[in-house]
Amino acid sequence: MLLPPPGAPRVREDQPPTTAVVGGGIAGLAAATALAERGVRVTLYEREPTLGGRLAGWPTTLHDGTTVTMSRGFHAFFRQYYNLRGLLRRTDPGLERLTALADYPLRHSAGLQDSFRSVPRTPPWSALGFVAQSPTFGVHDLLRMNPRAALPLLDVRVPDVYERLDAVSAHDFLQSVRFPEAAHHLAFEVFSRSFFAGPRHLSAAEMVLMFHIYFLGSAEGLLFDVPDEPFPEALWNPLADYLVSHRVDLRTATAVERVLPTANGGFLVATSSEERRYDTVVLALDTAGLRSVVESSPELADADWREQISRLRNAPAFLVSRLWLDLPVARHRPGFLGTSGYGTLDNVSVLERWEGEASRWTARTGGSVVELHAYARPENADSEAEKKRLMEQLHAVFPETRNAKVVDARHEWRSDCPLFPVGGYTDRPTVRTPDPGLMVAGDLTRTDLPVALMERAATSGFLAANALLQRWGVQGQTLWTVPDRGRSAVLRGLARWGAPSTANSSVRQDARRTEETRVTL
């Protein structure tokens, strides 16, 4: 157990330092919250009119006159997201605005289906139970597997897992273990595509880390919660009010164009209409936004760091299609269904199963609100053709929707998620930069902690705040993660027997043949 370095509870009230947080997504909100709670004068800039970043929501009016909230789609709030959930507890101590979904089912077009509802949650029985219950693992398949190549799964440590497996693709790692082909598609590819990239283009280290987070490193399993109302109402509007109560200056619809270091150690933050000076800055931007600001700030940090940022890339584009149907989907359909083998369709959500706004619309109209996701689309993909394909694939998954009329539809075609490519770990920015007054936060950062996705964003935001607070002699935020190594001593021993170099060599050879811990930072 590691606690934050000792320090004062708050900064001096007569001379509070100032910080500009650039970006109002999860990372920026976490940084702003931790700083403002300790008396730092925070200005938060967000280029969009709403907070939430990639979890923002905005109003739109349907053809029937109903005002509804559109977003970039479904997100699962897994119970291992300790720091994100801690952020949300600022305004919802009991997390009553989150509701549990009963299961996390996965379906393959061949008829195979997995469920996580009855899988044990205690490691290692969680992983063993999944294998025992999954239709993708037969006796013959188990006999064919290469257990030695799978040993890195048993004792995942950060950053060691990146040193061992970042140079290998998720696809090649799975091939080296000789997991059944059906399991590739039905289970492990779901992890890969959570990062908006196909398994051939994703670092195996990221996929193995996900396996640790959900199976062998925690007792929460793969069940999750979702907000019971759209993101702004359930999450970000209450947090905005909380931040204002802590004297945060919220500047939405205000894009930062450049950040200029000053001679006395501060920074000028420039928008299209003004420049303001701050003692410190947190850049909590998406990949393209960070590249743009840094490119326009030629004196920021140092040349090597700026060059590193310039090399960051986005993951492939994805499509979210939300459909308002005049007929309901069958009552037995789950609220969320992961899919494989249905062409480009990655998952289907039935929003009225959990979201109040959608439920009220369906109660009034007798229809359904259905959302479809297609990840990792090629650069030359035709968005209109992709929309049509998703509709055809919905009919294959939920045949009753063939008879439904689309009352209205909204589509989001985006390409703004970070890419975690093979061999890219060392090129990702850390929270700290060469300038001690400048921090970076977001899910694109390298934290050296066992966190991913939304939880990495929240954790990095708190880490950025902690680093600044430490400069001022103020105690920071205590962070929680799953254990930073395998929980079982027996399994850790097996992993050591495999030896890092041997395990990595096994992956490379097969690839060629096939083509609760508290931490303080």
N, C-alpha and C positions, 0 to 999 in steps of 0.2 A: 504494500500500500504506500503510495507516494502522495504527499499533500502539496498544495501550492507553497512556494517560498513564503515565509512569514512577511507580513507587511501591514501597513495601516489599512483600516477598512475603507477609507475614502481619500481622495486627493484633497489638498488644502483648499478650503472654500474661498479664501481670499485671493488665490491665484490658480484657478482651475485651468489645466491644460486644455487645448482644443484639438479635436480630431475630425477630419473629413472622412466619412465612410462613403466610398464611391460604389454604388450598387445596392439595390434594395431587395435582393433575393435572400435565401436562407442564410448564407454566409454573412452578408452585410447586416442583416437584422440581428444575428447572434453577436457580432462584434459590437454593434451599436448598443445592444442591450447591456452587455457586460460592462462596457465603458461608462454608459450613462448611469447605471446603478451605483457606480463608485464616484460619481460627481464630475466626470469628464464632460466638457461641453462638446456635444456631438452634433455635427451637421451631416445628414444622410441624403445623398444625391441619388436619384433614380431616373433614368431617361424615360421610362414609361409612366403613364399617368397613375398606375396602380403598383402596389408593392407585391412581393412574392417571387419575382424573377421568373423562372421557368414553372413556378406554381402559381402564377398570377391568374386572376380571372377578370373578365370585363363584361359589361352588359351588352346584350343584343336583343333585338325585337323580332319575334317570329311572325310569319304571315298571318297567324290568327290574332295578332296584337299582344301576345304575351311577352313580357320582358323576362328574359332568362340570362343566366350567366354562362358564358363560354370560357373555356380554358384550353390548355395544351394537353389535357387528358388525365386519365387515371394515374394515381400514384399510391403505392402501398406504404403505409406507415408501420414498418415492422417493429416488433417489440424490443429488438436489439438497438433501436435508434435512441439510446439513452440520452444523448446530449440534445438532439432535436426535440425529443419529448420534454426534456427539461426546459428548453426555450418556450415551448407551448404552455407549460405549466405556469408561466408567469401570469397568464390571463385565464387559465383553465386548470386550477390545481388538481382536480380529479380526472382530467382529460375526458370530461363528459361530452365534449363536442367531437370526440372520436368514437366510432362504433365498430365493433368487431364483425368481420365476415366469417362465416362458419367454416369455410374451407378455401383451399388454394388448389383447385383441380386443374389438371393438364390433360389435354386430349389430342391424340394423333389421329389423322384421317384414316389410318388403317384400322381404327377401332380400339386401340390401346388407350387407357386412361389411368392417370395417377392421381392420388389424393394425399394430402398431408394432414387431414383432420385426425386420423387415428395413429399417425406415426409417433412413437415415443419422443419426448422432448429432451430427455437426459442423455448426454453423450456418454459412451459411443452408441447407445441403443438407438438414438435418433437415426444415425446413418445406417446401422444394421437393420433397423425396422423398415426404413425406406426401401432398402434393397430387397428385404424379404417380402414386402407387400407389393412392390412394383411389378407389373406384368412384363416389363422390359428385361428383367433379369431371370432367365431360366437356369436350370442346373448346368446345362451345356455351356451357357454363356459364362457362368461363374468359373467353370473349369478352364475356359480359354483365357481368362484375364491374367494379366501380368502383375502380380501383387507387388513385386519390387518396384516397378515404375510408379505404383500408387502410393508409395511410402511418404512422399512429400505432403500428402493430404493429412497425415496423422499428427504432424507437429509443425503447424504453420506459425512462423515468426516474422514480424516486420522489423527491419527491412530485409531480413535474410531470404524471405520467399522471393523477393525481386532479384536478389543476387543469383538465386538458383534457377529461376524460371522465367524471368522477364524476356530472355532471348528466344523463348519458345512460344509458339502460338497455342491458343486454347485447343484448337483442332488437333494439332500434333501431340499435345500432351494426352488428350483423350485416346488418340490412336495408339500411343505407346502403352497405355494401361490396358488397351483392348476392351474398353467398355462396349457393351452391345450397341449396335448401330441405332436401334430404337431408343436406347437410353441417351445417346448423343442428342437426338432430335427432341425427345420428349422432356428430358430433365435438364441436362447440362447446357444445351443451347439456350434454354430460357435464361440462365445466368448470364451467358455471353450477351444476349440481345438486350438484357437490362442495361448494358452500356452502349446501346444503339450501334453495335457493330457485330458483324458475323464472327464466328469462332476462328476463322482463318486469319482475321485481322486484329484480334484481341490478344493481349499478353496473357499467357497462361497463368502468370502470377496473380492477375486480377481475378480470374475465375477460381483459382485455388483459394484465394483469400475469401471469396464469397462462400465457398464450401465450408471454410472454417467458421465464418461468422454465423452461418445458419445451421450447421450440423454438429461439428465437433468442438466449437468454441463457446456455445451458449446453450441455455436450457429453454429458450423461448420458441425454438422451432421456426417453421416457415408460415405460421399464421400471422395475421396482421390486422390493423385497424384502418379505417378510412374516415375522413371528415363527414359529419352528418348533414352538412350544408356546403354550398360552394366555398372554395378556398377563401375568398375575401371575407365572407360573413363568419365562417368558422374559425379562421386562423389570423388573417393579416389585419383586418380592421380593428379587432380587439388589441392586437399587439401594437398597432400604430397609436392607439389611444394611450397605451401603457408607456410608450416611448415619449409621447408628448408630455405626459405627466412627469417624466424625468427630464424635461426641458430639452429634448432632442428637437432640432430644427429639421423637419421633414420637407424635402424639396423634390417632390415628384414632378414628372414631365420636365426634368432638367438634366440634360446630358452634360457630363464633364468632357471637355475636349482635350485638355492637357494638364499636366501637373509639373510645376516648375520649382526645383529646389531654390531656396533663398540663401543669401550669404550668412545669415545668422542661424542656420540649421532648420528653418521651417520650410513650408511649401506654399506656393501660390496655386490654388485650384481654379482653373479657368473654365467658364461656361461660355455660351455665345453672347451673354449679356454682361458678365462681370468677372473679376478676379478677386478671390478672398484668401487671406493668409490663415494657415493652420500650423500648429506645432507638429502634428503627425498626420499620416494618411494611411488608410486601409483601402486597397484596391480589391473590391469584391465583385469582380466582373466576370462575364462569360469569356470564352476564349477569344472570340472576335473583338469584343469590347476591350479586353485587356491589351491585345495586340495594337488596337487602334490608338488607345491613350498613350501607350508606351512609344509607339512610332512617332507620335506628335510631341513627345517630351524628350528631346534629344540629350538632355543633361541628367535624366533621372537615373539614380543608382550608378551603374557603370556600364561600359560598352559590352562586356561579356554577358551580363545579365540581360541587357536589352536584346542582344542577339539570341539568347536562349528563349526569350518570350516570343520573338519573331518566328521561331520554328514551331510553335504550338499550332495544332490543327484541330478542326472540328471533325466529329464523327459524321458518317453519311446522313443524308436527309431522312426524315421520317414523316409519316402522314397520320394525322388523327382525324377521323370522320365521326361526327356526332349526328345521329339521325333521330328525328322525332317521327315515330310511326303511328298510324291510325289504329293499329291493332296491337294487343299485348303479345309479348313472347310467352311461351308456355310457363306455367307457374313453377315448374320444377327446375327451370334454368337457374344456374348460380349467378350471384352478383358479379363475379369475375371468373373468366375462363381463359387460361393460357392455351394456345393452340400451336400445333406443328403439323406440317404436311398439307396445310390448306393454302398452298401458294404463298402469297405475301402476307397473309393475315397472321399476326402474332398474338393477339388477344381480343376478347370481347367483354365489354362491361354492360350490365343492365343497371342503369343509374338509379332507377326508382327503388331498387332493392335496399339502398342505404341513404340516398341523398334526398333531403326534404323537398328541395325545389322541384326535382324531377318527379318525386312521388306525388306532389300536389298537382302537377300538370297531368300525370297519367290518371289520377283519381277524377279529374274534371273531364278528360277527353276519352278515357278508356283505352289509350294507346300505350306505347312504351318509349323510353329514351335509351337508345343503344349507342355505344361508342366502340369504334374499331380502330386498332392500331396496326400500322405496318412500319417496321423499323428497317434501318440499313438499306435504303433504296439506292440504286446506282445513280451516278451523276447525270446520266442521260435519260433518266426515267421521266415519262410523261405523266404529269400529275393527274390529268383528266382520265387517262387510262387506268392509273392506279386506283382512283376512286371507284371506277366501274368494277375493277377486279375485287376490291374489298366487298362491294355489295354482293357480287356473285358468291364469294366465299362465305359471307354471312348466311346466305341461303343454304349453303352446304352444311354449315354448323348448326343452325337453327332453321330447319326446313319450313316451319310455320311462318317465317317472315316473308316467304315468297308471295303470300296473299296480302301482305301489308302494303299500304301506300305510304310513301315518304311525304309527310306533311311539311317538313322543313329539314334543312341540313346545314351544317357548318363544317368547314374543313380547314385544318391547320397543317400547312406544309412547311416544315422547319428544318434547319441544319445549324444548330447552335449548341450542341452538347459536346463536351470534350472527348477527344479520341485518346484511348490508351493503347497505342500500337505496340507490337512486338519490339522490344528493345528501347522503348521510349521513357522508361521510368526515370533515368538519370537526367533527362532533359526537362522534366517537369519542375516548375518552380516550387521552392519551399515557402513556408509562411514568412520567414525572415528573409530580408533582402540585404545586399551590401550596404544599404543606408539604414541605420538603426531606427530611424523615424518612419520608415516606409514598410508596410506589410502587405502581403497578398493573401487572399482567402477565397475559398470556393472549392467545388468538387474536382477542379483540375489540379489542385495542389498536391504536393508530396508531404504527407504528415508523419510518416513512419509509425502509424498507429493502425490497428486492425479495424478500419472503418471504410465505408464505401457509400457512393451515391449521395442521397440527401444527408445521411449522417456524417459523411466526410465534409460536406458543405458546412453544416452546423458546427462540427468540431473545429474545423479550420478557422471559422469566425471567432470562436472562443479563444483559440490559440493566438490569433492575431491580437485580440484584446489583452490577453495575458502578457504577451511580450511587451506591449506598450505600458501596461500597468506596472510591470516589474521595473521599468526604467524610473518610474515615479515612486517606487517604494510602497506600492499598494498591492495587497493580496488579490490574486486573480481567481478565476472560476475553476473549481474542481471538475475534472472531466472523468467520465466513466466509459470504459470500453469492455468488450468481451476480453477474456484473457489473451495476453499477447503471445501465447504458446499453446500447444495442445493441452487439454485438461487432464488427460490420462497419462500417468507415469509409464504404464506398460506400453501404450501406443507411442509415447515419446522415445522410449527405448528402441522400439522397432524402427522408428524413423532414423534414429542415429545409426542403427545397424545398416540402413540403406546407404548412408553417407551421402552428403550433398553432391560430390562430384560424380558418384556412381549413378545417383538418381537422374541428374541432369544428362549424363552420358546416355542412359537408357532412353530418355525421351528423344534425344537427338538421333540415336540409331534407329529407333522405330519410325521417327518422322521421315528419315531418309528412305526407309523401306516403303513407306506409304505415300510419300511425297510430303467470475466477476472481480475485476481488477480496477483499481482507481489509479489514474495516472495524472501527473502534473507536468505541465510544460510551460 
